[in-house]
Structure formats: C-alpha cells, structure tokens
C-alpha cells in the first residue's frame, strides 16, 4: 500500500475513534503542559491524527490524497521506502513547534489536525508544478497563485490572532515543505524557476 494511503487510513481511523472517545482525544491532542511538564513528546505528532470534526478531517485528507501521491514518488526515490513518511512526520513536528513554544505555559491552549503537514505536502507539490490547476472552493486557479493568496491570508490571520485555526502551523508547514524538498532534491529549484517563466493554465 502506498505510504500516502496508509497515512490517510491511520488518520481517519484514529480521528473517527477520537470523535466518540474524549479520553483518546485528550491523550493525543497537542496540549502544551503535557509536553513541558509531563514530557509527553508524542503529542507533537499525534495531534495530527485527530481532528475537530468530519469536515476538518475530510478537507485535510482529500488534499493529502491528491498531492501526497505526487510527492511520495520524489521522496521515495531520494530517501527510500519510508522517505515520504519521514517528510510527513517532520511536517507535523516542525509546523507545530512555534505554536508549542509560544503556548507552552498556557494550560488553556489546544491544537489538533494534520493541516501543517498537509500544507508542507501541498507547497512541495507547487515547486514541481506551479502552473497546475487546483480547485479552491469550486474556483480553478494556478497552484502558484493559490500559494501566494494562501500565504498572504495565513500571515494576515496569524497576526490578527483570532479564530480557532492555527495559521502559524500552516505557514511553518509551507516553509518546511519547500525547504526540505529543495534540500532533498536541489534540481527542483531550477525546474521551478524555469516553469515560472512558462505560464500554462
């Protein structure tokens, strides 16, 4: 089974279980005091296995399904069979670390969902195919245009600091996805720059 489908299957199973089991949700969610005081470091990864509701889970897993399969080939070729799994887990950890450090003394803070790692996968894909068409709320647009709008929106909302969405994780996930992809395969950068000069939508 492809690693992408395995990640989706595990995430869906655990999320559905947690929907009906508040104890499981509490054990897996990112709760900073559990990490800083009780050293439950697994929460830096397991928070990505649980979601707020079905729509939250569905959006993340659909995005991962379409773009993860594309990126899995690159990371498997460069890092081996578990390359994409390592990339994805790294995305979960790196995208949430700034949030954890900011809130490590805040017992009222919680975060969940795979959005940071999914953002890493999406932005890694955009490096490979910046002019590919993606659908955003039924509106088709080039992937690179979406990347610019998504980044600007996330920065704006993160600075406002309102709502329940962790925009910081989205941003750091995107940065991680771009940086690691370029590190793993430096040839991606000249490919990306060349593709930008030849728009096709």
C-alpha positions in Angstrom: 0.0 0.0 0.0 1.3 3.5 -0.9 2.5 5.5 2.2 0.1 8.3 1.4 -2.9 5.9 1.6 -1.5 4.3 4.7 -1.3 7.8 6.4 -4.8 8.6 5.3 -6.1 5.3 6.6 -4.5 5.6 10.0 -5.5 9.3 10.4 -9.1 8.5 9.5 -9.3 5.5 11.8 -7.8 7.4 14.8 -9.9 10.5 14.1 -13.2 8.6 14.0 -12.3 6.8 17.2 -11.5 10.1 18.9 -14.8 11.6 17.7 -16.5 9.1 20.0 -13.8 8.8 22.7 -13.0 12.0 24.5 -10.3 10.3 26.6 -8.5 9.3 23.4 -8.8 12.8 22.1 -7.3 14.2 25.3 -4.4 11.8 25.2 -3.4 12.6 21.6 -4.2 16.4 21.2 -1.5 19.0 21.4 -1.8 20.3 25.0 1.4 22.2 25.8 1.6 21.5 29.6 1.5 17.8 28.9 4.7 18.2 26.9 6.6 20.7 29.0 5.6 19.2 32.4 4.9 15.5 31.7 7.3 15.1 28.7 4.6 13.6 26.5 6.6 14.4 23.4 4.4 12.0 21.3 1.8 14.8 21.2 4.0 16.7 18.7 3.0 14.1 16.2 -0.3 12.5 17.5 -2.1 15.8 17.4 -2.1 15.3 13.6 -4.1 12.1 13.9 -7.2 13.8 15.5 -9.5 16.4 14.0 -12.1 18.8 15.2 -14.9 17.4 13.1 -15.6 15.4 9.9 -15.3 18.4 7.6 -11.9 19.2 9.1 -10.7 15.6 8.5 -12.2 15.4 5.0 -10.6 18.6 3.8 -7.1 17.6 5.0 -7.3 14.0 3.7 -8.7 15.0 0.3 -5.8 17.4 -0.1 -3.3 14.8 1.1 -4.7 12.2 -1.3 -4.3 14.4 -4.4 -1.0 15.9 -3.7 0.7 13.3 -1.4 0.7 10.7 -4.1 2.6 13.1 -6.4 5.2 13.9 -3.7 5.6 10.3 -2.5 7.4 9.3 -5.6 10.1 12.0 -5.2 10.8 11.3 -1.5 10.8 7.5 -2.1 13.3 7.9 -4.9 15.6 10.2 -2.8 15.2 8.8 0.7 13.9 5.3 0.3 10.6 3.5 1.0 9.8 5.5 4.2 11.0 8.8 2.8 7.6 10.3 2.4 6.5 9.1 5.8 9.6 10.8 7.4 8.8 14.0 5.4 5.2 14.0 6.6 6.0 13.3 10.3 8.7 16.1 10.1 6.0 18.4 8.8 3.8 17.7 11.8 6.6 18.4 14.2 8.1 21.5 12.6 4.8 23.2 11.8 3.6 22.9 15.4 6.8 23.8 17.3 6.4 27.6 17.1 2.9 27.2 18.4 4.0 24.9 21.2 6.9 27.2 22.3 4.5 30.2 22.3 1.9 28.5 24.4 4.0 26.1 26.5 2.8 27.8 29.7 -0.8 28.1 28.6 -3.0 25.3 30.1 -6.0 26.6 28.1 -4.4 26.1 24.7 -5.0 23.0 22.5 -4.3 22.3 18.8 -5.2 19.4 16.5 -5.3 18.4 12.9 -2.9 17.5 10.1 -3.1 20.9 8.4 0.5 21.8 9.0 1.9 18.6 7.4 -0.7 18.8 4.6 0.4 22.3 3.9 4.0 21.0 3.6 2.9 18.5 1.1 0.9 21.0 -0.9 3.7 23.6 -1.1 6.3 20.9 -2.0 4.0 19.9 -4.9 3.7 23.6 -6.0 7.5 23.6 -6.5 7.1 20.7 -9.0 4.1 22.0 -10.9 3.5 25.7 -10.2 1.0 26.2 -13.0 -1.1 23.1 -12.4 -4.7 23.8 -11.9 -6.2 23.3 -8.5 -9.7 23.8 -7.3 -10.3 26.1 -4.3 -13.9 26.4 -3.2 -15.0 25.4 -6.7 -12.8 28.1 -8.2 -10.0 26.9 -10.5 -6.7 28.7 -10.3 -3.0 28.0 -10.9 -1.2 26.4 -7.9 1.3 29.2 -7.7 -1.5 31.9 -7.4 -3.1 29.8 -4.7 0.2 29.6 -2.9 0.6 33.4 -2.9 -3.0 34.0 -1.7 -2.8 31.3 0.9 0.4 32.6 2.3 -0.8 36.2 2.5 -4.1 35.2 4.1 -2.3 33.0 6.7 0.1 35.8 7.6 -2.8 38.2 8.0 -4.9 35.9 10.1 -2.0 34.8 12.2 -1.2 38.4 13.1 -4.9 39.0 14.0 -4.8 36.1 16.3 -8.5 35.4 16.1 -10.5 32.2 15.4 -9.7 28.6 16.1 -7.5 27.9 13.1 -3.8 27.6 13.7 -2.5 29.7 10.8 1.0 29.6 12.2 1.1 25.9 11.6 0.0 26.4 8.0 2.8 28.9 7.4 5.6 26.8 9.0 4.3 23.7 7.3 4.6 25.5 3.9 8.1 26.7 4.7 9.2 23.3 5.9 7.7 21.7 2.7 9.6 24.0 0.4 12.9 23.9 2.3 13.0 20.1 2.7 12.1 19.4 -0.9 14.9 21.7 -2.1 17.3 20.1 0.3 16.4 16.6 -0.8 16.5 17.4 -4.5 18.2 20.7 -5.4 17.3 20.2 -9.0 13.7 21.2 -8.1 14.7 24.9 -7.8 15.9 25.4 -11.4 12.9 23.4 -12.6 10.6 25.6 -10.6 12.2 28.9 -11.8 12.1 27.7 -15.4 8.5 26.7 -15.0 7.5 30.1 -13.7 8.7 31.7 -16.9 6.5 29.5 -19.0 2.9 30.0 -17.7 0.4 27.4 -18.7 -3.1 27.2 -17.2 
